[in-house]
Amino acid sequence: MARPASSAPGPQEVITRTVRPGDNVWSYAASITPQGEDVAKNVDRIMQINNMSSPNLRVGDRILIPGDD
């Protein structure tokens, strides 16, 4: 018997990056934001999935970057 299709979203795809000198949340967000869209929205997404209260990063930190929805 076939199961009904679920309307619940699947797990969000993420990429793990190790912070290097010069990296910042804005540059990570800009790298995943389509041209013409608001980079700040992805800054907020990155901060949320990493439980960050500040956008400051330290070299060597590991950060999760959301993939396509």
SEKE-39815 format. One record per atom (N, C-alpha, C, CB): residue in three letters; atom name; x, y, z. Coordinates in steps of 0.02 Angstrom, whole numbers. Atoms other than C-alpha are relative to their C-alpha. Glycine has a CB too. Layout:
<recs>
<rec aa="ALA" at="CA" x="X" y="Y" z="Z"/>
...
</recs>
This chain:
<recs>
<rec aa="MET" at="N" x="42" y="-59" z="0"/>
<rec aa="MET" at="CA" x="0" y="0" z="0"/>
<rec aa="MET" at="C" x="45" y="62" z="0"/>
<rec aa="MET" at="CB" x="-48" y="0" z="61"/>
<rec aa="ALA" at="N" x="-40" y="-61" z="5"/>
<rec aa="ALA" at="CA" x="70" y="169" z="-49"/>
<rec aa="ALA" at="C" x="-17" y="48" z="57"/>
<rec aa="ALA" at="CB" x="-11" y="35" z="-67"/>
<rec aa="ARG" at="N" x="10" y="-50" z="-53"/>
<rec aa="ARG" at="CA" x="95" y="301" z="85"/>
<rec aa="ARG" at="C" x="-17" y="67" z="-32"/>
<rec aa="ARG" at="CB" x="62" y="6" z="46"/>
<rec aa="PRO" at="N" x="15" y="-67" z="28"/>
<rec aa="PRO" at="CA" x="21" y="474" z="58"/>
<rec aa="PRO" at="C" x="62" y="44" z="2"/>
<rec aa="PRO" at="CB" x="-58" y="33" z="40"/>
<rec aa="ALA" at="N" x="-57" y="-47" z="2"/>
<rec aa="ALA" at="CA" x="143" y="610" z="11"/>
<rec aa="ALA" at="C" x="-3" y="45" z="61"/>
<rec aa="ALA" at="CB" x="-1" y="43" z="-65"/>
<rec aa="SER" at="N" x="-4" y="-43" z="-59"/>
<rec aa="SER" at="CA" x="202" y="711" z="159"/>
<rec aa="SER" at="C" x="7" y="73" z="-22"/>
<rec aa="SER" at="CB" x="60" y="-20" z="45"/>
<rec aa="SER" at="N" x="-7" y="-71" z="15"/>
<rec aa="SER" at="CA" x="182" y="899" z="157"/>
<rec aa="SER" at="C" x="53" y="33" z="44"/>
<rec aa="SER" at="CB" x="-67" y="35" z="8"/>
<rec aa="ALA" at="N" x="-52" y="-27" z="-45"/>
<rec aa="ALA" at="CA" x="315" y="920" z="292"/>
<rec aa="ALA" at="C" x="64" y="9" z="-40"/>
<rec aa="ALA" at="CB" x="11" y="-46" z="61"/>
<rec aa="PRO" at="N" x="-63" y="-11" z="36"/>
<rec aa="PRO" at="CA" x="476" y="996" z="227"/>
<rec aa="PRO" at="C" x="53" y="-49" z="24"/>
<rec aa="PRO" at="CB" x="25" y="72" z="9"/>
<rec aa="GLY" at="N" x="-56" y="45" z="-18"/>
<rec aa="GLY" at="CA" x="629" y="884" z="223"/>
<rec aa="GLY" at="C" x="53" y="39" z="37"/>
<rec aa="GLY" at="CB" x="29" y="-33" z="-63"/>
<rec aa="PRO" at="N" x="-54" y="-34" z="-35"/>
<rec aa="PRO" at="CA" x="788" y="922" z="316"/>
<rec aa="PRO" at="C" x="35" y="50" z="-46"/>
<rec aa="PRO" at="CB" x="51" y="-51" z="27"/>
<rec aa="GLN" at="N" x="-33" y="-53" z="38"/>
<rec aa="GLN" at="CA" x="877" y="1080" z="262"/>
<rec aa="GLN" at="C" x="72" y="-22" z="-14"/>
<rec aa="GLN" at="CB" x="-1" y="68" z="37"/>
<rec aa="GLU" at="N" x="-68" y="17" z="18"/>
<rec aa="GLU" at="CA" x="1038" y="1046" z="168"/>
<rec aa="GLU" at="C" x="47" y="55" z="23"/>
<rec aa="GLU" at="CB" x="6" y="-11" z="-77"/>
<rec aa="VAL" at="N" x="-49" y="-49" z="-23"/>
<rec aa="VAL" at="CA" x="1190" y="1130" z="245"/>
<rec aa="VAL" at="C" x="70" y="-22" z="-20"/>
<rec aa="VAL" at="CB" x="-5" y="10" z="77"/>
<rec aa="ILE" at="N" x="-70" y="11" z="14"/>
<rec aa="ILE" at="CA" x="1374" y="1145" z="207"/>
<rec aa="ILE" at="C" x="39" y="25" z="60"/>
<rec aa="ILE" at="CB" x="23" y="36" z="-67"/>
<rec aa="THR" at="N" x="-42" y="-21" z="-56"/>
<rec aa="THR" at="CA" x="1504" y="1154" z="345"/>
<rec aa="THR" at="C" x="64" y="31" z="-27"/>
<rec aa="THR" at="CB" x="17" y="-59" z="48"/>
<rec aa="ARG" at="N" x="-61" y="-35" z="20"/>
<rec aa="ARG" at="CA" x="1645" y="1279" z="322"/>
<rec aa="ARG" at="C" x="42" y="15" z="62"/>
<rec aa="ARG" at="CB" x="-16" y="66" z="-39"/>
<rec aa="THR" at="N" x="-46" y="-22" z="-53"/>
<rec aa="THR" at="CA" x="1798" y="1315" z="428"/>
<rec aa="THR" at="C" x="20" y="72" z="-15"/>
<rec aa="THR" at="CB" x="63" y="-47" z="5"/>
<rec aa="VAL" at="N" x="-13" y="-71" z="10"/>
<rec aa="VAL" at="CA" x="1822" y="1502" z="451"/>
<rec aa="VAL" at="C" x="75" y="12" z="-10"/>
<rec aa="VAL" at="CB" x="-26" y="41" z="61"/>
<rec aa="ARG" at="N" x="-69" y="-19" z="15"/>
<rec aa="ARG" at="CA" x="1981" y="1571" z="374"/>
<rec aa="ARG" at="C" x="9" y="75" z="10"/>
<rec aa="ARG" at="CB" x="20" y="-21" z="-73"/>
<rec aa="PRO" at="N" x="-11" y="-72" z="-7"/>
<rec aa="PRO" at="CA" x="2063" y="1741" z="394"/>
<rec aa="PRO" at="C" x="-36" y="39" z="-55"/>
<rec aa="PRO" at="CB" x="75" y="16" z="-1"/>
<rec aa="GLY" at="N" x="36" y="-42" z="47"/>
<rec aa="GLY" at="CA" x="1956" y="1875" z="312"/>
<rec aa="GLY" at="C" x="-72" y="-21" z="-12"/>
<rec aa="GLY" at="CB" x="36" y="1" z="-64"/>
<rec aa="ASP" at="N" x="69" y="22" z="9"/>
<rec aa="ASP" at="CA" x="1796" y="1771" z="312"/>
<rec aa="ASP" at="C" x="-46" y="37" z="48"/>
<rec aa="ASP" at="CB" x="-5" y="-76" z="12"/>
<rec aa="ASN" at="N" x="50" y="-30" z="-44"/>
<rec aa="ASN" at="CA" x="1638" y="1848" z="382"/>
<rec aa="ASN" at="C" x="-69" y="-25" z="-21"/>
<rec aa="ASN" at="CB" x="2" y="78" z="-4"/>
<rec aa="VAL" at="N" x="67" y="26" z="13"/>
<rec aa="VAL" at="CA" x="1453" y="1806" z="392"/>
<rec aa="VAL" at="C" x="-28" y="31" z="-64"/>
<rec aa="VAL" at="CB" x="-46" y="15" z="59"/>
<rec aa="TRP" at="N" x="26" y="-33" z="59"/>
<rec aa="TRP" at="CA" x="1411" y="1934" z="257"/>
<rec aa="TRP" at="C" x="26" y="-34" z="-64"/>
<rec aa="TRP" at="CB" x="18" y="75" z="0"/>
<rec aa="SER" at="N" x="-27" y="31" z="61"/>
<rec aa="SER" at="CA" x="1529" y="1853" z="130"/>
<rec aa="SER" at="C" x="-29" y="-70" z="-11"/>
<rec aa="SER" at="CB" x="77" y="-4" z="4"/>
<rec aa="TYR" at="N" x="32" y="66" z="7"/>
<rec aa="TYR" at="CA" x="1458" y="1680" z="166"/>
<rec aa="TYR" at="C" x="-71" y="9" z="-26"/>
<rec aa="TYR" at="CB" x="0" y="-37" z="68"/>
<rec aa="ALA" at="N" x="69" y="-12" z="21"/>
<rec aa="ALA" at="CA" x="1281" y="1749" z="147"/>
<rec aa="ALA" at="C" x="-2" y="22" z="-73"/>
<rec aa="ALA" at="CB" x="-33" y="53" z="45"/>
<rec aa="ALA" at="N" x="-1" y="-24" z="69"/>
<rec aa="ALA" at="CA" x="1325" y="1839" z="-14"/>
<rec aa="ALA" at="C" x="13" y="-57" z="-49"/>
<rec aa="ALA" at="CB" x="53" y="55" z="-9"/>
<rec aa="SER" at="N" x="-16" y="55" z="45"/>
<rec aa="SER" at="CA" x="1394" y="1678" z="-87"/>
<rec aa="SER" at="C" x="-59" y="-46" z="-15"/>
<rec aa="SER" at="CB" x="56" y="-41" z="29"/>
<rec aa="ILE" at="N" x="58" y="43" z="10"/>
<rec aa="ILE" at="CA" x="1224" y="1592" z="-71"/>
<rec aa="ILE" at="C" x="-63" y="40" z="-20"/>
<rec aa="ILE" at="CB" x="-15" y="-40" z="63"/>
<rec aa="THR" at="N" x="57" y="-42" z="16"/>
<rec aa="THR" at="CA" x="1111" y="1740" z="-114"/>
<rec aa="THR" at="C" x="-3" y="13" z="-75"/>
<rec aa="THR" at="CB" x="4" y="67" z="39"/>
<rec aa="PRO" at="N" x="7" y="-15" z="72"/>
<rec aa="PRO" at="CA" x="1045" y="1751" z="-292"/>
<rec aa="PRO" at="C" x="4" y="76" z="-12"/>
<rec aa="PRO" at="CB" x="-67" y="-27" z="-27"/>
<rec aa="GLN" at="N" x="-7" y="-71" z="17"/>
<rec aa="GLN" at="CA" x="1084" y="1916" z="-378"/>
<rec aa="GLN" at="C" x="-68" y="34" z="2"/>
<rec aa="GLN" at="CB" x="32" y="8" z="-70"/>
<rec aa="GLY" at="N" x="62" y="-38" z="-4"/>
<rec aa="GLY" at="CA" x="953" y="2047" z="-342"/>
<rec aa="GLY" at="C" x="-40" y="-13" z="63"/>
<rec aa="GLY" at="CB" x="-41" y="-13" z="-59"/>
<rec aa="GLU" at="N" x="36" y="14" z="-62"/>
<rec aa="GLU" at="CA" x="897" y="1969" z="-178"/>
<rec aa="GLU" at="C" x="38" y="29" z="60"/>
<rec aa="GLU" at="CB" x="-10" y="-77" z="9"/>
<rec aa="ASP" at="N" x="-27" y="-32" z="-60"/>
<rec aa="ASP" at="CA" x="929" y="2032" z="-1"/>
<rec aa="ASP" at="C" x="49" y="-46" z="37"/>
<rec aa="ASP" at="CB" x="-57" y="20" z="46"/>
<rec aa="VAL" at="N" x="-51" y="39" z="-35"/>
<rec aa="VAL" at="CA" x="1093" y="1966" z="71"/>
<rec aa="VAL" at="C" x="-14" y="-3" z="75"/>
<rec aa="VAL" at="CB" x="70" y="31" z="-13"/>
<rec aa="ALA" at="N" x="13" y="-3" z="-73"/>
<rec aa="ALA" at="CA" x="1038" y="2019" z="246"/>
<rec aa="ALA" at="C" x="-45" y="-58" z="23"/>
<rec aa="ALA" at="CB" x="-32" y="66" z="18"/>
<rec aa="LYS" at="N" x="43" y="57" z="-19"/>
<rec aa="LYS" at="CA" x="904" y="1882" z="245"/>
<rec aa="LYS" at="C" x="41" y="-63" z="12"/>
<rec aa="LYS" at="CB" x="-53" y="-13" z="-54"/>
<rec aa="ASN" at="N" x="-43" y="59" z="-9"/>
<rec aa="ASN" at="CA" x="1039" y="1750" z="224"/>
<rec aa="ASN" at="C" x="49" y="9" z="58"/>
<rec aa="ASN" at="CB" x="38" y="-15" z="-64"/>
<rec aa="VAL" at="N" x="-39" y="-12" z="-60"/>
<rec aa="VAL" at="CA" x="1146" y="1833" z="357"/>
<rec aa="VAL" at="C" x="-40" y="-24" z="60"/>
<rec aa="VAL" at="CB" x="19" y="76" z="8"/>
<rec aa="ASP" at="N" x="43" y="21" z="-55"/>
<rec aa="ASP" at="CA" x="999" y="1807" z="475"/>
<rec aa="ASP" at="C" x="-7" y="-76" z="2"/>
<rec aa="ASP" at="CB" x="-69" y="32" z="-7"/>
<rec aa="ARG" at="N" x="6" y="73" z="2"/>
<rec aa="ARG" at="CA" x="977" y="1626" z="417"/>
<rec aa="ARG" at="C" x="62" y="-34" z="27"/>
<rec aa="ARG" at="CB" x="-13" y="-24" z="-72"/>
<rec aa="ILE" at="N" x="-63" y="29" z="-23"/>
<rec aa="ILE" at="CA" x="1161" y="1586" z="445"/>
<rec aa="ILE" at="C" x="7" y="8" z="75"/>
<rec aa="ILE" at="CB" x="60" y="32" z="-36"/>
<rec aa="MET" at="N" x="-6" y="-12" z="-72"/>
<rec aa="MET" at="CA" x="1159" y="1665" z="617"/>
<rec aa="MET" at="C" x="-49" y="-45" z="39"/>
<rec aa="MET" at="CB" x="-13" y="74" z="17"/>
<rec aa="GLN" at="N" x="50" y="41" z="-34"/>
<rec aa="GLN" at="CA" x="1000" y="1570" z="662"/>
<rec aa="GLN" at="C" x="20" y="-74" z="2"/>
<rec aa="GLN" at="CB" x="-68" y="7" z="-36"/>
<rec aa="ILE" at="N" x="-16" y="71" z="-1"/>
<rec aa="ILE" at="CA" x="1058" y="1396" z="609"/>
<rec aa="ILE" at="C" x="64" y="-15" z="39"/>
<rec aa="ILE" at="CB" x="7" y="-26" z="-71"/>
<rec aa="ASN" at="N" x="-60" y="9" z="-40"/>
<rec aa="ASN" at="CA" x="1223" y="1424" z="700"/>
<rec aa="ASN" at="C" x="-8" y="25" z="71"/>
<rec aa="ASN" at="CB" x="58" y="36" z="-33"/>
<rec aa="ASN" at="N" x="15" y="-25" z="-67"/>
<rec aa="ASN" at="CA" x="1139" y="1493" z="857"/>
<rec aa="ASN" at="C" x="48" y="56" z="20"/>
<rec aa="ASN" at="CB" x="5" y="-57" z="51"/>
<rec aa="MET" at="N" x="-46" y="-55" z="-12"/>
<rec aa="MET" at="CA" x="1242" y="1652" z="843"/>
<rec aa="MET" at="C" x="-38" y="61" z="24"/>
<rec aa="MET" at="CB" x="39" y="17" z="-65"/>
<rec aa="SER" at="N" x="30" y="-63" z="-23"/>
<rec aa="SER" at="CA" x="1200" y="1809" z="942"/>
<rec aa="SER" at="C" x="38" y="60" z="-29"/>
<rec aa="SER" at="CB" x="0" y="2" z="77"/>
<rec aa="SER" at="N" x="-42" y="-51" z="29"/>
<rec aa="SER" at="CA" x="1339" y="1907" z="855"/>
<rec aa="SER" at="C" x="27" y="-27" z="-67"/>
<rec aa="SER" at="CB" x="58" y="22" z="48"/>
<rec aa="PRO" at="N" x="-27" y="24" z="64"/>
<rec aa="PRO" at="CA" x="1401" y="1899" z="674"/>
<rec aa="PRO" at="C" x="76" y="-9" z="0"/>
<rec aa="PRO" at="CB" x="-20" y="48" z="-54"/>
<rec aa="ASN" at="N" x="-72" y="5" z="-3"/>
<rec aa="ASN" at="CA" x="1581" y="1896" z="733"/>
<rec aa="ASN" at="C" x="22" y="-73" z="-4"/>
<rec aa="ASN" at="CB" x="27" y="32" z="64"/>
<rec aa="LEU" at="N" x="-27" y="67" z="8"/>
<rec aa="LEU" at="CA" x="1681" y="1742" z="680"/>
<rec aa="LEU" at="C" x="73" y="0" z="21"/>
<rec aa="LEU" at="CB" x="-7" y="-24" z="-73"/>
<rec aa="ARG" at="N" x="-71" y="9" z="-17"/>
<rec aa="ARG" at="CA" x="1849" y="1675" z="739"/>
<rec aa="ARG" at="C" x="29" y="-51" z="-48"/>
<rec aa="ARG" at="CB" x="9" y="-22" z="74"/>
<rec aa="VAL" at="N" x="-34" y="47" z="43"/>
<rec aa="VAL" at="CA" x="1974" y="1590" z="626"/>
<rec aa="VAL" at="C" x="1" y="-68" z="33"/>
<rec aa="VAL" at="CB" x="73" y="24" z="-16"/>
<rec aa="GLY" at="N" x="2" y="68" z="-26"/>
<rec aa="GLY" at="CA" x="1955" y="1403" z="647"/>
<rec aa="GLY" at="C" x="-69" y="-23" z="21"/>
<rec aa="GLY" at="CB" x="47" y="-6" z="58"/>
<rec aa="ASP" at="N" x="70" y="19" z="-16"/>
<rec aa="ASP" at="CA" x="1770" y="1409" z="695"/>
<rec aa="ASP" at="C" x="-28" y="-39" z="-59"/>
<rec aa="ASP" at="CB" x="-44" y="63" z="14"/>
<rec aa="ARG" at="N" x="36" y="35" z="52"/>
<rec aa="ARG" at="CA" x="1659" y="1290" z="599"/>
<rec aa="ARG" at="C" x="-70" y="30" z="-3"/>
<rec aa="ARG" at="CB" x="-3" y="-78" z="13"/>
<rec aa="ILE" at="N" x="64" y="-34" z="9"/>
<rec aa="ILE" at="CA" x="1502" y="1369" z="527"/>
<rec aa="ILE" at="C" x="-41" y="-39" z="-52"/>
<rec aa="ILE" at="CB" x="10" y="74" z="-22"/>
<rec aa="LEU" at="N" x="46" y="33" z="47"/>
<rec aa="LEU" at="CA" x="1350" y="1293" z="442"/>
<rec aa="LEU" at="C" x="-29" y="52" z="-47"/>
<rec aa="LEU" at="CB" x="-57" y="-36" z="39"/>
<rec aa="ILE" at="N" x="26" y="-44" z="51"/>
<rec aa="ILE" at="CA" x="1296" y="1374" z="279"/>
<rec aa="ILE" at="C" x="-58" y="-36" z="-33"/>
<rec aa="ILE" at="CB" x="55" y="19" z="-53"/>
<rec aa="PRO" at="N" x="57" y="34" z="30"/>
<rec aa="PRO" at="CA" x="1120" y="1335" z="216"/>
<rec aa="PRO" at="C" x="8" y="-8" z="-76"/>
<rec aa="PRO" at="CB" x="-64" y="39" z="15"/>
<rec aa="GLY" at="N" x="1" y="12" z="73"/>
<rec aa="GLY" at="CA" x="1101" y="1259" z="43"/>
<rec aa="GLY" at="C" x="-65" y="27" z="-28"/>
<rec aa="GLY" at="CB" x="8" y="-74" z="-16"/>
<rec aa="ASP" at="N" x="62" y="-21" z="32"/>
<rec aa="ASP" at="CA" x="959" y="1286" z="-78"/>
<rec aa="ASP" at="C" x="-60" y="-28" z="36"/>
<rec aa="ASP" at="CB" x="-2" y="-21" z="-73"/>
<rec aa="ASP" at="N" x="63" y="24" z="-29"/>
<rec aa="ASP" at="CA" x="783" y="1272" z="-10"/>
<rec aa="ASP" at="C" x="-38" y="-40" z="-52"/>
<rec aa="ASP" at="CB" x="-44" y="58" z="26"/>
</recs>
